[in-house]
Amino acid sequence: MSVMIELLFRTRGPETVHHFNKQCKHPMQTQQQLLLDMLKRNGDTAIGRKLGFASISSVEDFRKTIPIMDYKDHEPFIQRSLEGEPSQLTAQSPSFYATTSGTTGTPKYIPVTPESRSAKSQLLRVWLSKLFLDHPKIFSGRMLSVVSPEVESMSSSGVPCGAESGHGYRSAPKPLKAVYSSPYDTFEIEDYDSKYYTLLRIAVAQSVSFLFSCNPSTVLLLAQRMDEFADDIINDIRNGTLSENYDVPAEIRSECEPYLKADPSRADELNEIRQRTGALRPREVWPDLCVIACWKGGSVGTYLKKFNQYFPDDVAVRDLGYLSSENRGSIPLTDAGISGPLSIATNFFEFLPEDHEGKPQGQDLLTVDQLEEGKNYYIYVTTLAGLYRYDMNDIVQVMGYYENTPMIRFLQKGKGVVSFTGEKLYESQVIQAVEQALKEISGQYEFITALGKLEDDTPRYTFLIEFDNPPGDDQAMQWLQDIEMHLQKLNIEYHGKRASKRLLPAAMEIIKPGEFASYRKRMVEGGKLDGQFKTLKLTRDTQFAAEFETERTLRLEA
C-alpha cells in the first residue's frame, strides 16, 4: 500500500468532490465562464482570427458566429501545428497529439496542451476521490492497468504522437505511480502474447486491489490468459525469472528486473489454488481486489456479464464515464449505473436532439440547461485543447441530474445506424435484442456484429455470434427467432419492413470458438490501439465478416 496516496485522497478527496459539486449547482454559469475564457485566451490564434473570437461576448454570440465543425475543419490548423507553426488552435502549443482512428483510415491527431492535460487530470482526481471515499481499500494493494504505448511517432516539429492512455500513465503524479503493478515499459512490448504474459507474470506475484482498463474486453482477456499462462507464471515466480518463451526485448527485461524477485511461497500458494479450484483465476489469486474500473456503456454489456466467472463476487465495477481522446465528458460518481454528470468546468457542451431532421445549423444546438431527461442527443464539444463545436458523432442519453447538471450515458456512435429501406436500425437496438434473446446464456457468448447486406436485392441482417459452447441447430434457430422477435418489438420500422417483405428475416453465422480473440490479436499486432479496440455491433461492411471463420450459417424462412 502507498501510504502517501492514501493520505492524499483521505485529506484532499472530500474537498475535491465538494468543489466539483459546487460547480454542478450552477451549470450554465460555469459553462459560460469557461467558454468566454477559452475564446479570450485564444482570440489571437489562426482559428480565432478566422472565426472572429474577439467579437464574441456571450453564448448566444458563439452560437450565431461559430459554425459546427468536424475533424476535417480542424485538420488544416492541426497540420500546421504538427509542422511547428504556433498559435493555430490555441495560444498554448500542444505538448502531445493523441492519435485515434479516422473514417478514412488515416489517423486523426487530437492536440493535447498542458492546460487540457491538467484539466483531464483534475477530472481524474474528482473521479478517484469519490471512488476512494466509497472504497477506501482500493490502494491497499497494487493497481493493474493496461494502456497503449505513449509514443508511436513524432511530428515533424518533434512533438510526440500516440495513445493518450499511455501519456496519462507516464505523466501521472508520483504518488499514483507508486501503486502501479508494472513499469510503463511493459506496454512497449510489441508481441501481443508476450506483453500480456509479462503484465500477468508481474501482477500475479503481487496483491492487486484495483484493476483499471478502459475496455472491459481487456479485463476479460487478462482473466482468461492468467490460467492459460499458469505453468510459466508459477515457474517464473518461484525462480524470480521472466520466461524466455516470450519475446521481450532485453532493455525491457532489464526495466522489469526489480519486479521479478523469487518468491517460492507465493508459487506454492498459486499451485495450491490451482489444484483446489482447477484453474488460476483473479477471484482466488487477488482476493483483495475490490474495484474494477472500465467502460460500462454502449456495446460492452456482454463482457461485463462474464466478470462473475473470474472475479470476486463482491468486486465493484465503476464506469469510467464518457471518455475519448477528444474529451472526458462525464464523471460517474457511484458504482450503480453507467451515467455521470457532465464535466462542465473543462469542456463546453452542446447537443442536437437525435430526431432532428436535416443538416444542423449552429443555432439548432442546445446548451446544458435545455436538455430533457430521457432524451437522446448528438453531442458537440469545445475543448481547452482547441476543438470548437466539434461533432463527436456520438449519441448520449440524459439519465437525470446531479445537483443541477445533466447526467449522461454514452449510448452509441452516431454511425452505428444502418438503413436500407427506412428501417433505421440502431446499434443499441441490435445489442438489446441479442441480450434479451440470449439472456439464458448470459456471459457464454461473444456477440461480434450484426451485418446488414443485400441478398438478391433484398436486405437481411446476419448476426455473427461466437458461443463458448456452440449450440445445435434447433437451439440456435430458437435463439435466432427470439432475436428477430425482439428486433421487431424494439423497432417499429423494422417490423413494418419485415411485414411488407422489404426485409428478409434475420440470419445467424455461428463463428468458430476463438476466432474473435484471434481477430483482436491481429488488429492489435497490426497497430490498433489496445485501449481503443472496439468493433461496431452493427455494420454494412461485408469485408468485416470475412475476418472470421464460420462454423455454420442459419437463416429464418421468409
Residue pairs with C-beta under 8 A, 6 or more apart in sequence:
1 139
1 140
1 141
1 179
2 139
2 175
2 178
2 179
4 175
4 178
5 139
5 175
5 176
5 178
5 179
6 132
6 136
6 139
8 175
9 128
9 129
9 132
9 133
9 139
10 132
10 136
12 129
13 128
13 129
13 130
13 132
13 133
14 129
14 133
16 125
16 126
16 129
17 126
17 129
17 130
17 133
17 333
20 126
20 331
20 345
21 403
23 30
23 344
23 345
23 405
24 30
24 341
24 344
24 402
24 403
24 404
24 405
25 403
25 404
26 404
27 342
27 344
27 368
27 369
27 403
27 404
27 405
27 406
28 367
28 368
28 369
30 344
30 345
31 59
31 344
31 348
31 349
31 367
31 368
32 58
32 59
34 344
34 345
34 346
34 347
34 348
35 59
35 62
35 348
35 382
36 56
36 57
36 58
38 348
38 382
38 384
39 48
39 53
39 56
39 62
40 53
41 90
41 91
42 48
42 53
42 89
42 90
42 91
42 386
43 49
43 53
43 54
44 87
44 91
45 53
45 87
45 88
45 89
45 90
45 91
45 386
46 77
46 80
46 85
46 87
46 88
46 89
47 53
47 74
47 77
47 88
47 89
47 386
47 388
48 54
51 65
51 66
51 67
51 388
52 65
55 61
55 65
56 62
56 65
56 66
59 367
63 350
63 362
63 363
63 365
64 362
64 363
65 362
66 362
66 388
66 389
67 73
67 362
67 389
68 360
68 361
68 362
68 365
68 380
68 389
68 391
69 388
69 389
69 390
69 391
70 390
70 391
70 393
71 102
71 108
71 390
74 89
74 386
74 387
74 388
74 390
77 88
77 89
77 386
78 88
78 89
78 97
78 109
78 111
80 88
81 88
81 89
81 93
81 94
81 111
82 97
82 109
82 155
82 156
82 157
82 159
83 155
83 156
83 157
84 155
84 156
84 157
84 158
86 93
87 93
88 386
89 111
89 385
89 386
89 387
89 388
90 111
90 113
90 115
90 384
90 385
90 386
92 113
92 114
92 115
93 113
94 111
94 112
94 113
94 159
94 385
94 386
95 112
95 113
95 114
95 117
95 159
96 111
96 112
96 117
96 159
96 160
96 161
96 162
96 164
96 167
97 109
97 110
97 111
97 112
97 155
97 159
97 160
97 161
97 162
98 109
98 110
98 112
98 161
98 162
98 163
98 164
98 167
98 325
99 107
99 108
99 109
99 110
99 152
99 153
99 161
99 162
99 163
99 325
99 529
100 107
100 108
100 110
100 324
100 325
100 326
100 529
100 532
101 107
101 108
101 528
101 532
102 108
103 415
108 325
109 155
109 161
110 164
110 325
110 326
110 385
110 387
111 385
111 386
112 164
112 167
112 385
113 384
113 385
113 386
115 384
115 385
116 346
116 383
116 384
116 385
117 167
117 171
119 345
119 346
119 384
120 168
120 328
120 346
121 168
121 173
122 346
123 328
123 331
123 343
123 346
124 168
124 328
126 331
127 320
127 321
127 331
127 332
127 333
130 331
130 333
131 138
131 291
131 293
131 318
132 138
132 139
134 316
134 334
134 335
135 290
135 291
135 316
137 209
137 288
137 290
138 209
138 210
138 290
138 291
139 179
139 209
139 210
140 207
140 209
140 288
140 290
141 206
141 207
141 208
141 209
141 210
141 286
141 288
141 289
142 179
142 180
142 181
142 203
142 206
142 207
142 208
142 209
142 210
143 176
143 179
143 180
143 181
143 208
143 209
143 210
143 211
143 212
144 181
144 182
144 199
144 203
144 208
144 210
144 211
144 212
144 222
145 169
145 180
145 181
145 211
145 212
145 213
146 187
146 199
146 212
146 213
146 218
146 222
146 530
146 531
147 163
147 165
147 166
147 168
147 169
147 187
147 213
147 530
147 531
148 162
148 163
148 165
148 166
148 187
148 529
148 530
148 531
148 532
149 162
149 163
149 166
149 187
149 188
150 160
150 162
150 163
150 166
150 167
150 169
150 170
150 184
151 160
151 161
151 162
151 166
152 161
152 162
152 163
153 160
153 161
153 162
154 160
154 161
155 161
160 167
163 529
163 531
163 532
164 325
165 214
165 529
165 531
166 184
166 187
169 180
169 184
169 187
170 184
179 210
181 199
181 202
181 203
181 206
181 208
182 198
182 199
182 202
182 203
182 256
182 259
183 255
183 256
183 259
185 251
185 252
185 255
185 256
186 195
186 198
186 199
186 202
186 252
186 256
187 195
188 252
189 195
189 198
189 247
189 248
189 249
189 252
190 247
190 525
191 246
191 247
191 248
191 525
192 521
192 524
192 525
193 246
193 521
194 246
194 247
194 248
196 221
196 222
196 225
196 229
197 225
197 229
197 232
197 233
197 243
197 246
198 242
198 246
198 248
198 252
198 256
199 222
200 222
200 225
200 226
200 229
200 233
201 229
201 232
201 233
201 236
201 237
201 242
201 243
201 260
202 256
202 259
202 260
204 226
204 233
204 237
204 270
204 280
204 285
205 237
205 259
205 261
205 263
205 266
207 286
207 288
208 282
208 286
208 288
208 289
209 286
209 288
209 289
209 290
209 291
210 289
210 290
210 291
210 293
211 219
211 222
211 282
211 289
211 291
211 292
211 293
212 292
212 293
212 294
213 219
213 222
213 293
213 294
213 531
214 294
214 295
214 320
214 323
214 531
214 532
215 294
215 295
215 300
215 530
215 531
215 532
215 533
215 534
216 294
216 295
216 296
216 300
216 303
216 304
216 307
217 300
217 303
217 520
217 533
218 294
218 530
218 531
218 533
219 292
219 294
219 303
219 307
220 303
220 306
220 307
220 310
221 517
221 520
222 282
223 281
223 282
223 309
223 310
223 311
224 310
226 233
226 280
226 281
226 282
226 285
227 279
227 280
227 281
230 270
230 274
230 279
230 280
232 243
232 245
232 246
233 270
233 280
234 267
234 270
234 271
234 274
234 280
235 241
235 243
235 267
236 242
236 243
236 260
237 262
237 263
237 266
237 267
237 270
238 262
238 263
238 264
238 267
239 262
240 260
240 261
240 262
240 263
241 260
242 248
242 253
242 256
242 260
248 256
270 280
270 285
273 280
273 284
273 285
274 280
277 284
281 309
281 310
282 289
282 310
282 311
282 312
283 310
283 311
283 312
286 312
287 312
289 311
289 312
289 315
290 312
290 314
290 315
290 316
291 315
291 316
291 317
291 318
292 307
292 311
292 315
292 316
292 317
292 318
293 317
293 318
293 319
293 320
294 300
294 317
294 319
294 320
295 319
295 320
295 323
295 410
296 304
296 317
296 319
296 338
297 319
297 322
297 338
297 409
297 410
297 411
298 410
298 411
298 412
298 413
299 412
299 427
299 431
299 534
299 536
299 537
301 431
301 435
302 435
302 443
302 445
302 446
302 447
304 317
305 442
305 443
306 443
306 444
307 315
307 317
308 443
309 443
316 335
317 335
318 332
318 334
318 335
319 332
319 337
319 338
319 339
319 340
320 332
321 328
321 329
321 330
321 331
321 332
321 340
322 328
322 329
322 330
322 340
322 394
322 396
322 408
322 409
322 410
323 329
323 330
324 392
324 394
325 532
326 381
326 383
326 387
326 390
326 392
327 343
327 346
327 347
327 381
327 383
327 387
327 392
328 343
328 346
328 347
329 342
329 343
329 347
329 349
329 379
329 381
329 396
329 408
330 339
330 340
330 341
330 342
330 343
330 407
330 408
330 409
331 340
331 341
331 343
332 338
332 339
332 340
333 340
333 341
333 402
337 399
337 409
338 409
338 410
339 397
339 399
339 400
339 407
339 408
339 409
340 402
340 407
340 408
340 409
341 401
341 402
341 403
341 405
341 406
341 407
342 349
342 368
342 405
342 406
342 407
342 408
344 368
344 405
346 383
346 384
347 381
347 382
347 383
347 384
348 381
348 382
348 383
349 367
349 368
349 379
349 380
349 381
349 382
350 365
350 366
350 367
350 379
350 380
350 381
350 382
350 389
351 365
351 366
351 367
351 368
351 370
351 371
351 377
351 378
351 379
351 380
351 396
352 360
352 364
352 365
352 366
352 377
352 378
352 380
353 366
353 375
353 376
353 377
353 378
354 375
354 376
354 377
354 378
354 395
356 364
356 378
362 389
365 380
365 389
366 377
368 405
368 406
371 377
371 398
371 406
372 398
373 398
373 399
373 400
373 401
373 406
374 397
374 398
374 399
375 397
375 398
376 395
376 396
376 397
376 411
377 395
377 396
377 397
377 398
378 391
378 392
378 393
378 394
378 395
378 414
379 392
379 394
379 395
379 396
379 408
380 389
380 390
380 391
380 392
381 387
381 390
381 392
382 388
382 389
382 390
383 390
393 413
393 414
393 415
394 410
394 411
394 412
394 413
394 414
395 410
395 411
395 412
395 413
395 414
396 408
396 409
396 410
396 411
397 408
397 409
397 411
398 406
398 407
398 408
399 407
399 408
399 409
400 406
400 407
401 407
411 428
412 426
412 427
412 428
413 427
413 536
415 536
416 426
416 427
416 428
416 536
416 537
416 538
417 424
417 425
417 426
417 427
417 538
418 425
418 452
418 461
418 538
418 539
418 540
419 425
420 452
420 454
420 459
420 502
420 503
421 459
421 497
421 502
421 503
422 493
422 497
423 491
423 493
423 494
423 496
423 497
423 503
424 491
424 493
425 450
425 452
425 461
425 487
425 491
425 494
425 538
426 491
426 538
427 536
427 537
427 538
429 487
429 490
429 491
429 494
430 450
430 461
430 487
430 537
430 538
431 447
431 537
432 486
432 490
433 483
433 486
433 487
433 490
434 447
434 450
434 463
434 465
434 483
435 442
436 482
436 486
437 479
437 480
437 482
437 483
437 485
437 486
438 445
438 447
438 479
438 482
438 483
441 467
444 467
444 468
444 469
445 465
445 466
445 467
445 468
446 465
446 466
446 467
446 511
446 516
447 463
447 464
447 465
447 537
448 464
448 465
448 466
448 511
448 516
448 535
448 548
449 463
449 464
449 535
449 536
449 537
449 538
449 539
449 544
449 545
450 461
450 462
450 463
450 464
450 537
450 538
450 539
451 461
451 462
451 463
451 464
451 539
451 540
451 541
451 542
451 544
451 545
452 459
452 460
452 461
452 462
452 538
452 539
452 540
453 459
453 460
453 462
453 540
453 542
454 460
455 504
458 501
458 502
458 503
458 504
459 502
459 503
459 504
460 503
460 504
460 505
460 506
460 507
460 555
461 487
461 503
461 506
461 507
462 506
462 507
462 508
462 509
462 545
462 553
463 480
463 483
463 506
463 507
463 508
463 509
464 508
464 509
464 511
464 545
464 548
465 508
465 509
465 510
465 511
466 510
466 511
466 512
466 513
466 514
466 515
466 516
466 548
467 510
467 513
468 513
470 510
470 513
470 551
471 479
471 510
473 552
473 554
476 508
476 510
476 554
477 554
477 556
479 508
480 506
480 507
480 508
480 554
480 556
481 556
483 506
483 508
484 498
484 505
484 506
484 556
487 494
487 506
488 494
488 495
488 498
489 495
494 503
497 503
498 505
501 558
504 555
504 558
505 555
505 556
505 557
505 558
506 556
507 553
507 554
507 555
507 556
508 553
508 554
508 555
509 545
509 548
509 550
509 552
509 553
510 550
510 551
510 552
510 553
510 554
511 548
511 549
511 550
511 551
512 548
512 549
512 550
512 551
515 548
515 549
516 548
519 547
519 548
520 533
522 547
523 533
524 530
524 533
535 544
